[in-house]
Amino acid sequence: MLLFSAALVAGWIVGYGLGLGSGRALSAQLALALLVSLVVLIILDPARPRRGLIRIAQQSLIDLKASPGRAR
């Protein structure tokens, strides 16, 4: 929820700043929307290992769990 709130606040701040200017910068608005969407996707994608686009091998975590002298 914090990530989505930060994305909304960032969009609001940029929109407010563009509204104070004399002209509309459509390219800046589209770039912001694309970048915020990509950041949210990249952050949330590893949390869904079976459905996501980014695949991370879990073998290192399995090996760590099986090691006898692991820190607690």
PDB file of N, CA, C and O in Angstrom, chain B, residues numbered from 101:
ATOM      1  N   MET B 101       0.832  -1.195   0.000  1.00  0.00           N
ATOM      2  CA  MET B 101       0.000   0.000   0.000  1.00  0.00           C
ATOM      3  C   MET B 101       0.878   1.261   0.000  1.00  0.00           C
ATOM      4  O   MET B 101       0.536   2.272  -0.612  1.00  0.00           O
ATOM      5  N   LEU B 102       2.019   1.175   0.703  1.00  0.00           N
ATOM      6  CA  LEU B 102       2.926   2.321   0.741  1.00  0.00           C
ATOM      7  C   LEU B 102       3.493   2.619  -0.642  1.00  0.00           C
ATOM      8  O   LEU B 102       3.643   3.783  -1.014  1.00  0.00           O
ATOM      9  N   LEU B 103       3.803   1.590  -1.394  1.00  0.00           N
ATOM     10  CA  LEU B 103       4.338   1.774  -2.740  1.00  0.00           C
ATOM     11  C   LEU B 103       3.316   2.466  -3.643  1.00  0.00           C
ATOM     12  O   LEU B 103       3.661   3.392  -4.377  1.00  0.00           O
ATOM     13  N   PHE B 104       2.087   2.026  -3.589  1.00  0.00           N
ATOM     14  CA  PHE B 104       1.052   2.654  -4.413  1.00  0.00           C
ATOM     15  C   PHE B 104       0.757   4.078  -3.953  1.00  0.00           C
ATOM     16  O   PHE B 104       0.486   4.952  -4.776  1.00  0.00           O
ATOM     17  N   SER B 105       0.809   4.314  -2.661  1.00  0.00           N
ATOM     18  CA  SER B 105       0.615   5.670  -2.142  1.00  0.00           C
ATOM     19  C   SER B 105       1.726   6.593  -2.618  1.00  0.00           C
ATOM     20  O   SER B 105       1.469   7.734  -3.004  1.00  0.00           O
ATOM     21  N   ALA B 106       2.964   6.100  -2.592  1.00  0.00           N
ATOM     22  CA  ALA B 106       4.089   6.917  -3.063  1.00  0.00           C
ATOM     23  C   ALA B 106       3.953   7.222  -4.552  1.00  0.00           C
ATOM     24  O   ALA B 106       4.260   8.330  -4.991  1.00  0.00           O
ATOM     25  N   ALA B 107       3.494   6.245  -5.325  1.00  0.00           N
ATOM     26  CA  ALA B 107       3.292   6.469  -6.760  1.00  0.00           C
ATOM     27  C   ALA B 107       2.207   7.517  -7.000  1.00  0.00           C
ATOM     28  O   ALA B 107       2.351   8.370  -7.876  1.00  0.00           O
ATOM     29  N   LEU B 108       1.134   7.459  -6.233  1.00  0.00           N
ATOM     30  CA  LEU B 108       0.066   8.457  -6.381  1.00  0.00           C
ATOM     31  C   LEU B 108       0.533   9.852  -5.987  1.00  0.00           C
ATOM     32  O   LEU B 108       0.218  10.830  -6.664  1.00  0.00           O
ATOM     33  N   VAL B 109       1.278   9.943  -4.899  1.00  0.00           N
ATOM     34  CA  VAL B 109       1.778  11.248  -4.453  1.00  0.00           C
ATOM     35  C   VAL B 109       2.765  11.814  -5.472  1.00  0.00           C
ATOM     36  O   VAL B 109       2.742  13.011  -5.760  1.00  0.00           O
ATOM     37  N   ALA B 110       3.637  10.957  -6.021  1.00  0.00           N
ATOM     38  CA  ALA B 110       4.583  11.420  -7.038  1.00  0.00           C
ATOM     39  C   ALA B 110       3.844  11.938  -8.268  1.00  0.00           C
ATOM     40  O   ALA B 110       4.201  12.979  -8.818  1.00  0.00           O
ATOM     41  N   GLY B 111       2.827  11.220  -8.695  1.00  0.00           N
ATOM     42  CA  GLY B 111       2.027  11.673  -9.835  1.00  0.00           C
ATOM     43  C   GLY B 111       1.318  12.986  -9.544  1.00  0.00           C
ATOM     44  O   GLY B 111       1.231  13.860 -10.406  1.00  0.00           O
ATOM     45  N   TRP B 112       0.815  13.116  -8.333  1.00  0.00           N
ATOM     46  CA  TRP B 112       0.128  14.362  -7.964  1.00  0.00           C
ATOM     47  C   TRP B 112       1.098  15.540  -7.955  1.00  0.00           C
ATOM     48  O   TRP B 112       0.771  16.621  -8.442  1.00  0.00           O
ATOM     49  N   ILE B 113       2.287  15.330  -7.402  1.00  0.00           N
ATOM     50  CA  ILE B 113       3.268  16.419  -7.335  1.00  0.00           C
ATOM     51  C   ILE B 113       3.703  16.854  -8.729  1.00  0.00           C
ATOM     52  O   ILE B 113       3.795  18.049  -9.009  1.00  0.00           O
ATOM     53  N   VAL B 114       3.968  15.893  -9.599  1.00  0.00           N
ATOM     54  CA  VAL B 114       4.368  16.244 -10.962  1.00  0.00           C
ATOM     55  C   VAL B 114       3.217  16.917 -11.694  1.00  0.00           C
ATOM     56  O   VAL B 114       3.430  17.899 -12.405  1.00  0.00           O
ATOM     57  N   GLY B 115       2.016  16.413 -11.535  1.00  0.00           N
ATOM     58  CA  GLY B 115       0.860  17.039 -12.175  1.00  0.00           C
ATOM     59  C   GLY B 115       0.623  18.451 -11.686  1.00  0.00           C
ATOM     60  O   GLY B 115       0.284  19.337 -12.470  1.00  0.00           O
ATOM     61  N   TYR B 116       0.800  18.663 -10.393  1.00  0.00           N
ATOM     62  CA  TYR B 116       0.641  20.007  -9.833  1.00  0.00           C
ATOM     63  C   TYR B 116       1.720  20.942 -10.382  1.00  0.00           C
ATOM     64  O   TYR B 116       1.443  22.085 -10.743  1.00  0.00           O
ATOM     65  N   GLY B 117       2.956  20.435 -10.438  1.00  0.00           N
ATOM     66  CA  GLY B 117       4.047  21.249 -10.971  1.00  0.00           C
ATOM     67  C   GLY B 117       3.851  21.585 -12.430  1.00  0.00           C
ATOM     68  O   GLY B 117       4.142  22.705 -12.851  1.00  0.00           O
ATOM     69  N   LEU B 118       3.363  20.635 -13.213  1.00  0.00           N
ATOM     70  CA  LEU B 118       3.095  20.916 -14.619  1.00  0.00           C
ATOM     71  C   LEU B 118       1.924  21.866 -14.781  1.00  0.00           C
ATOM     72  O   LEU B 118       1.882  22.645 -15.733  1.00  0.00           O
ATOM     73  N   GLY B 119       0.967  21.809 -13.853  1.00  0.00           N
ATOM     74  CA  GLY B 119      -0.176  22.718 -13.915  1.00  0.00           C
ATOM     75  C   GLY B 119       0.207  24.150 -13.626  1.00  0.00           C
ATOM     76  O   GLY B 119      -0.439  25.077 -14.116  1.00  0.00           O
ATOM     77  N   LEU B 120       1.255  24.347 -12.832  1.00  0.00           N
ATOM     78  CA  LEU B 120       1.715  25.702 -12.542  1.00  0.00           C
ATOM     79  C   LEU B 120       2.433  26.333 -13.720  1.00  0.00           C
ATOM     80  O   LEU B 120       2.505  27.557 -13.821  1.00  0.00           O
ATOM     81  N   GLY B 121       2.969  25.505 -14.616  1.00  0.00           N
ATOM     82  CA  GLY B 121       3.692  26.008 -15.785  1.00  0.00           C
ATOM     83  C   GLY B 121       2.746  26.565 -16.822  1.00  0.00           C
ATOM     84  O   GLY B 121       1.526  26.448 -16.710  1.00  0.00           O
ATOM     85  N   SER B 122       3.335  27.175 -17.836  1.00  0.00           N
ATOM     86  CA  SER B 122       2.516  27.818 -18.868  1.00  0.00           C
ATOM     87  C   SER B 122       1.998  26.827 -19.908  1.00  0.00           C
ATOM     88  O   SER B 122       0.954  27.071 -20.512  1.00  0.00           O
ATOM     89  N   GLY B 123       2.693  25.730 -20.130  1.00  0.00           N
ATOM     90  CA  GLY B 123       2.273  24.791 -21.162  1.00  0.00           C
ATOM     91  C   GLY B 123       2.136  23.376 -20.621  1.00  0.00           C
ATOM     92  O   GLY B 123       2.514  23.093 -19.484  1.00  0.00           O
ATOM     93  N   ARG B 124       1.606  22.516 -21.427  1.00  0.00           N
ATOM     94  CA  ARG B 124       1.444  21.110 -21.054  1.00  0.00           C
ATOM     95  C   ARG B 124       2.603  20.310 -21.640  1.00  0.00           C
ATOM     96  O   ARG B 124       2.929  20.450 -22.819  1.00  0.00           O
ATOM     97  N   ALA B 125       3.205  19.493 -20.835  1.00  0.00           N
ATOM     98  CA  ALA B 125       4.304  18.643 -21.294  1.00  0.00           C
ATOM     99  C   ALA B 125       3.799  17.199 -21.305  1.00  0.00           C
ATOM    100  O   ALA B 125       3.987  16.450 -20.347  1.00  0.00           O
ATOM    101  N   LEU B 126       3.160  16.831 -22.406  1.00  0.00           N
ATOM    102  CA  LEU B 126       2.589  15.496 -22.517  1.00  0.00           C
ATOM    103  C   LEU B 126       3.672  14.428 -22.439  1.00  0.00           C
ATOM    104  O   LEU B 126       3.457  13.365 -21.857  1.00  0.00           O
ATOM    105  N   SER B 127       4.833  14.706 -23.021  1.00  0.00           N
ATOM    106  CA  SER B 127       5.911  13.721 -22.987  1.00  0.00           C
ATOM    107  C   SER B 127       6.397  13.487 -21.554  1.00  0.00           C
ATOM    108  O   SER B 127       6.729  12.356 -21.200  1.00  0.00           O
ATOM    109  N   ALA B 128       6.444  14.522 -20.732  1.00  0.00           N
ATOM    110  CA  ALA B 128       6.854  14.369 -19.333  1.00  0.00           C
ATOM    111  C   ALA B 128       5.819  13.566 -18.555  1.00  0.00           C
ATOM    112  O   ALA B 128       6.179  12.740 -17.716  1.00  0.00           O
ATOM    113  N   GLN B 129       4.570  13.793 -18.818  1.00  0.00           N
ATOM    114  CA  GLN B 129       3.517  13.041 -18.140  1.00  0.00           C
ATOM    115  C   GLN B 129       3.550  11.564 -18.521  1.00  0.00           C
ATOM    116  O   GLN B 129       3.408  10.698 -17.659  1.00  0.00           O
ATOM    117  N   LEU B 130       3.735  11.276 -19.795  1.00  0.00           N
ATOM    118  CA  LEU B 130       3.810   9.891 -20.246  1.00  0.00           C
ATOM    119  C   LEU B 130       5.056   9.194 -19.713  1.00  0.00           C
ATOM    120  O   LEU B 130       5.003   8.024 -19.333  1.00  0.00           O
ATOM    121  N   ALA B 131       6.187   9.919 -19.683  1.00  0.00           N
ATOM    122  CA  ALA B 131       7.424   9.339 -19.155  1.00  0.00           C
ATOM    123  C   ALA B 131       7.274   9.017 -17.670  1.00  0.00           C
ATOM    124  O   ALA B 131       7.721   7.959 -17.227  1.00  0.00           O
ATOM    125  N   LEU B 132       6.662   9.897 -16.904  1.00  0.00           N
ATOM    126  CA  LEU B 132       6.458   9.644 -15.481  1.00  0.00           C
ATOM    127  C   LEU B 132       5.548   8.443 -15.269  1.00  0.00           C
ATOM    128  O   LEU B 132       5.840   7.583 -14.438  1.00  0.00           O
ATOM    129  N   ALA B 133       4.464   8.376 -16.002  1.00  0.00           N
ATOM    130  CA  ALA B 133       3.540   7.253 -15.855  1.00  0.00           C
ATOM    131  C   ALA B 133       4.225   5.935 -16.204  1.00  0.00           C
ATOM    132  O   ALA B 133       4.035   4.937 -15.509  1.00  0.00           O
ATOM    133  N   LEU B 134       5.016   5.922 -17.268  1.00  0.00           N
ATOM    134  CA  LEU B 134       5.721   4.712 -17.671  1.00  0.00           C
ATOM    135  C   LEU B 134       6.768   4.306 -16.632  1.00  0.00           C
ATOM    136  O   LEU B 134       6.858   3.132 -16.273  1.00  0.00           O
ATOM    137  N   LEU B 135       7.550   5.258 -16.151  1.00  0.00           N
ATOM    138  CA  LEU B 135       8.591   4.935 -15.173  1.00  0.00           C
ATOM    139  C   LEU B 135       8.012   4.453 -13.850  1.00  0.00           C
ATOM    140  O   LEU B 135       8.519   3.490 -13.274  1.00  0.00           O
ATOM    141  N   VAL B 136       6.977   5.091 -13.363  1.00  0.00           N
ATOM    142  CA  VAL B 136       6.366   4.668 -12.098  1.00  0.00           C
ATOM    143  C   VAL B 136       5.760   3.274 -12.262  1.00  0.00           C
ATOM    144  O   VAL B 136       5.875   2.441 -11.362  1.00  0.00           O
ATOM    145  N   SER B 137       5.125   3.016 -13.388  1.00  0.00           N
ATOM    146  CA  SER B 137       4.547   1.689 -13.638  1.00  0.00           C
ATOM    147  C   SER B 137       5.616   0.613 -13.700  1.00  0.00           C
ATOM    148  O   SER B 137       5.433  -0.474 -13.152  1.00  0.00           O
ATOM    149  N   LEU B 138       6.734   0.901 -14.363  1.00  0.00           N
ATOM    150  CA  LEU B 138       7.825  -0.063 -14.442  1.00  0.00           C
ATOM    151  C   LEU B 138       8.454  -0.330 -13.085  1.00  0.00           C
ATOM    152  O   LEU B 138       8.772  -1.477 -12.770  1.00  0.00           O
ATOM    153  N   VAL B 139       8.637   0.705 -12.275  1.00  0.00           N
ATOM    154  CA  VAL B 139       9.221   0.523 -10.941  1.00  0.00           C
ATOM    155  C   VAL B 139       8.296  -0.340 -10.082  1.00  0.00           C
ATOM    156  O   VAL B 139       8.764  -1.249  -9.395  1.00  0.00           O
ATOM    157  N   VAL B 140       7.014  -0.071 -10.113  1.00  0.00           N
ATOM    158  CA  VAL B 140       6.062  -0.878  -9.341  1.00  0.00           C
ATOM    159  C   VAL B 140       6.084  -2.323  -9.819  1.00  0.00           C
ATOM    160  O   VAL B 140       6.061  -3.239  -8.997  1.00  0.00           O
ATOM    161  N   LEU B 141       6.129  -2.550 -11.133  1.00  0.00           N
ATOM    162  CA  LEU B 141       6.176  -3.906 -11.677  1.00  0.00           C
ATOM    163  C   LEU B 141       7.443  -4.636 -11.242  1.00  0.00           C
ATOM    164  O   LEU B 141       7.383  -5.799 -10.844  1.00  0.00           O
ATOM    165  N   ILE B 142       8.585  -3.963 -11.315  1.00  0.00           N
ATOM    166  CA  ILE B 142       9.852  -4.603 -10.966  1.00  0.00           C
ATOM    167  C   ILE B 142       9.914  -4.916  -9.480  1.00  0.00           C
ATOM    168  O   ILE B 142      10.502  -5.926  -9.093  1.00  0.00           O
ATOM    169  N   ILE B 143       9.326  -4.082  -8.642  1.00  0.00           N
ATOM    170  CA  ILE B 143       9.341  -4.336  -7.202  1.00  0.00           C
ATOM    171  C   ILE B 143       8.383  -5.467  -6.838  1.00  0.00           C
ATOM    172  O   ILE B 143       8.721  -6.303  -6.001  1.00  0.00           O
ATOM    173  N   LEU B 144       7.214  -5.513  -7.436  1.00  0.00           N
ATOM    174  CA  LEU B 144       6.217  -6.505  -7.065  1.00  0.00           C
ATOM    175  C   LEU B 144       6.390  -7.852  -7.765  1.00  0.00           C
ATOM    176  O   LEU B 144       5.894  -8.864  -7.271  1.00  0.00           O
ATOM    177  N   ASP B 145       7.077  -7.887  -8.896  1.00  0.00           N
ATOM    178  CA  ASP B 145       7.172  -9.117  -9.669  1.00  0.00           C
ATOM    179  C   ASP B 145       7.893 -10.251  -8.942  1.00  0.00           C
ATOM    180  O   ASP B 145       7.401 -11.378  -9.005  1.00  0.00           O
ATOM    181  N   PRO B 146       9.014 -10.043  -8.261  1.00  0.00           N
ATOM    182  CA  PRO B 146       9.652 -11.169  -7.561  1.00  0.00           C
ATOM    183  C   PRO B 146       8.808 -11.741  -6.423  1.00  0.00           C
ATOM    184  O   PRO B 146       9.082 -12.851  -5.966  1.00  0.00           O
ATOM    185  N   ALA B 147       7.816 -11.036  -5.964  1.00  0.00           N
ATOM    186  CA  ALA B 147       6.951 -11.530  -4.897  1.00  0.00           C
ATOM    187  C   ALA B 147       5.992 -12.606  -5.405  1.00  0.00           C
ATOM    188  O   ALA B 147       5.355 -13.295  -4.608  1.00  0.00           O
ATOM    189  N   ARG B 148       5.889 -12.753  -6.721  1.00  0.00           N
ATOM    190  CA  ARG B 148       5.026 -13.777  -7.333  1.00  0.00           C
ATOM    191  C   ARG B 148       5.886 -14.736  -8.142  1.00  0.00           C
ATOM    192  O   ARG B 148       5.948 -14.621  -9.366  1.00  0.00           O
ATOM    193  N   PRO B 149       6.553 -15.682  -7.482  1.00  0.00           N
ATOM    194  CA  PRO B 149       7.517 -16.523  -8.188  1.00  0.00           C
ATOM    195  C   PRO B 149       6.905 -17.429  -9.256  1.00  0.00           C
ATOM    196  O   PRO B 149       7.592 -17.791 -10.211  1.00  0.00           O
ATOM    197  N   ARG B 150       5.662 -17.794  -9.123  1.00  0.00           N
ATOM    198  CA  ARG B 150       5.067 -18.700 -10.113  1.00  0.00           C
ATOM    199  C   ARG B 150       4.454 -17.953 -11.297  1.00  0.00           C
ATOM    200  O   ARG B 150       4.388 -18.506 -12.395  1.00  0.00           O
ATOM    201  N   ARG B 151       4.007 -16.719 -11.105  1.00  0.00           N
ATOM    202  CA  ARG B 151       3.321 -15.992 -12.174  1.00  0.00           C
ATOM    203  C   ARG B 151       4.134 -14.848 -12.753  1.00  0.00           C
ATOM    204  O   ARG B 151       3.789 -14.345 -13.822  1.00  0.00           O
ATOM    205  N   GLY B 152       5.198 -14.416 -12.092  1.00  0.00           N
ATOM    206  CA  GLY B 152       5.913 -13.219 -12.503  1.00  0.00           C
ATOM    207  C   GLY B 152       6.801 -13.417 -13.719  1.00  0.00           C
ATOM    208  O   GLY B 152       7.039 -14.544 -14.153  1.00  0.00           O
ATOM    209  N   LEU B 153       7.283 -12.322 -14.258  1.00  0.00           N
ATOM    210  CA  LEU B 153       8.193 -12.342 -15.394  1.00  0.00           C
ATOM    211  C   LEU B 153       9.632 -12.574 -14.950  1.00  0.00           C
ATOM    212  O   LEU B 153      10.429 -13.145 -15.695  1.00  0.00           O
ATOM    213  N   ILE B 154       9.966 -12.136 -13.749  1.00  0.00           N
ATOM    214  CA  ILE B 154      11.317 -12.284 -13.219  1.00  0.00           C
ATOM    215  C   ILE B 154      11.368 -13.573 -12.418  1.00  0.00           C
ATOM    216  O   ILE B 154      10.611 -13.748 -11.463  1.00  0.00           O
ATOM    217  N   ARG B 155      12.253 -14.468 -12.804  1.00  0.00           N
ATOM    218  CA  ARG B 155      12.404 -15.762 -12.121  1.00  0.00           C
ATOM    219  C   ARG B 155      13.687 -15.740 -11.304  1.00  0.00           C
ATOM    220  O   ARG B 155      14.754 -15.433 -11.837  1.00  0.00           O
ATOM    221  N   ILE B 156      13.600 -16.059 -10.028  1.00  0.00           N
ATOM    222  CA  ILE B 156      14.756 -16.099  -9.138  1.00  0.00           C
ATOM    223  C   ILE B 156      14.867 -17.508  -8.581  1.00  0.00           C
ATOM    224  O   ILE B 156      13.902 -18.048  -8.040  1.00  0.00           O
ATOM    225  N   ALA B 157      16.055 -18.103  -8.718  1.00  0.00           N
ATOM    226  CA  ALA B 157      16.267 -19.461  -8.218  1.00  0.00           C
ATOM    227  C   ALA B 157      16.272 -19.455  -6.691  1.00  0.00           C
ATOM    228  O   ALA B 157      16.856 -18.565  -6.073  1.00  0.00           O
ATOM    229  N   GLN B 158      15.630 -20.435  -6.094  1.00  0.00           N
ATOM    230  CA  GLN B 158      15.517 -20.529  -4.643  1.00  0.00           C
ATOM    231  C   GLN B 158      16.552 -21.474  -4.039  1.00  0.00           C
ATOM    232  O   GLN B 158      16.563 -21.670  -2.824  1.00  0.00           O
ATOM    233  N   GLN B 159      17.420 -22.063  -4.860  1.00  0.00           N
ATOM    234  CA  GLN B 159      18.360 -23.058  -4.369  1.00  0.00           C
ATOM    235  C   GLN B 159      19.313 -22.493  -3.317  1.00  0.00           C
ATOM    236  O   GLN B 159      19.636 -23.197  -2.360  1.00  0.00           O
ATOM    237  N   SER B 160      19.769 -21.263  -3.456  1.00  0.00           N
ATOM    238  CA  SER B 160      20.687 -20.692  -2.465  1.00  0.00           C
ATOM    239  C   SER B 160      20.007 -20.550  -1.100  1.00  0.00           C
ATOM    240  O   SER B 160      20.654 -20.750  -0.072  1.00  0.00           O
ATOM    241  N   LEU B 161      18.742 -20.216  -1.071  1.00  0.00           N
ATOM    242  CA  LEU B 161      18.025 -20.125   0.197  1.00  0.00           C
ATOM    243  C   LEU B 161      17.801 -21.502   0.808  1.00  0.00           C
ATOM    244  O   LEU B 161      17.851 -21.657   2.028  1.00  0.00           O
ATOM    245  N   ILE B 162      17.555 -22.499  -0.029  1.00  0.00           N
ATOM    246  CA  ILE B 162      17.397 -23.877   0.458  1.00  0.00           C
ATOM    247  C   ILE B 162      18.710 -24.375   1.054  1.00  0.00           C
ATOM    248  O   ILE B 162      18.710 -25.021   2.102  1.00  0.00           O
ATOM    249  N   ASP B 163      19.842 -24.074   0.384  1.00  0.00           N
ATOM    250  CA  ASP B 163      21.150 -24.471   0.901  1.00  0.00           C
ATOM    251  C   ASP B 163      21.455 -23.778   2.228  1.00  0.00           C
ATOM    252  O   ASP B 163      21.997 -24.403   3.140  1.00  0.00           O
ATOM    253  N   LEU B 164      21.119 -22.515   2.343  1.00  0.00           N
ATOM    254  CA  LEU B 164      21.351 -21.781   3.580  1.00  0.00           C
ATOM    255  C   LEU B 164      20.541 -22.360   4.732  1.00  0.00           C
ATOM    256  O   LEU B 164      21.039 -22.486   5.851  1.00  0.00           O
ATOM    257  N   LYS B 165      19.305 -22.705   4.455  1.00  0.00           N
ATOM    258  CA  LYS B 165      18.454 -23.290   5.487  1.00  0.00           C
ATOM    259  C   LYS B 165      18.988 -24.640   5.950  1.00  0.00           C
ATOM    260  O   LYS B 165      18.867 -24.983   7.126  1.00  0.00           O
ATOM    261  N   ALA B 166      19.572 -25.403   5.042  1.00  0.00           N
ATOM    262  CA  ALA B 166      20.086 -26.725   5.360  1.00  0.00           C
ATOM    263  C   ALA B 166      21.457 -26.699   6.023  1.00  0.00           C
ATOM    264  O   ALA B 166      21.889 -27.715   6.568  1.00  0.00           O
ATOM    265  N   SER B 167      22.156 -25.558   5.992  1.00  0.00           N
ATOM    266  CA  SER B 167      23.514 -25.509   6.564  1.00  0.00           C
ATOM    267  C   SER B 167      23.433 -25.613   8.090  1.00  0.00           C
ATOM    268  O   SER B 167      22.547 -25.019   8.706  1.00  0.00           O
ATOM    269  N   PRO B 168      24.361 -26.371   8.705  1.00  0.00           N
ATOM    270  CA  PRO B 168      24.280 -26.622  10.146  1.00  0.00           C
ATOM    271  C   PRO B 168      24.662 -25.416  11.007  1.00  0.00           C
ATOM    272  O   PRO B 168      24.154 -25.295  12.122  1.00  0.00           O
ATOM    273  N   GLY B 169      25.515 -24.540  10.551  1.00  0.00           N
ATOM    274  CA  GLY B 169      25.981 -23.439  11.401  1.00  0.00           C
ATOM    275  C   GLY B 169      25.347 -22.104  11.064  1.00  0.00           C
ATOM    276  O   GLY B 169      26.012 -21.073  11.170  1.00  0.00           O
ATOM    277  N   ARG B 170      24.123 -22.085  10.674  1.00  0.00           N
ATOM    278  CA  ARG B 170      23.477 -20.838  10.263  1.00  0.00           C
ATOM    279  C   ARG B 170      23.215 -19.933  11.451  1.00  0.00           C
ATOM    280  O   ARG B 170      22.975 -20.408  12.561  1.00  0.00           O
ATOM    281  N   ALA B 171      23.261 -18.641  11.222  1.00  0.00           N
ATOM    282  CA  ALA B 171      23.012 -17.654  12.285  1.00  0.00           C
ATOM    283  C   ALA B 171      21.518 -17.542  12.556  1.00  0.00           C
ATOM    284  O   ALA B 171      20.699 -17.737  11.658  1.00  0.00           O
ATOM    285  N   ARG B 172      21.174 -17.231  13.781  1.00  0.00           N
ATOM    286  CA  ARG B 172      19.761 -17.082  14.137  1.00  0.00           C
ATOM    287  C   ARG B 172      19.409 -15.655  14.340  1.00  0.00           C
ATOM    288  O   ARG B 172      18.259 -15.340  14.645  1.00  0.00           O
TER     289      ARG B 172
END
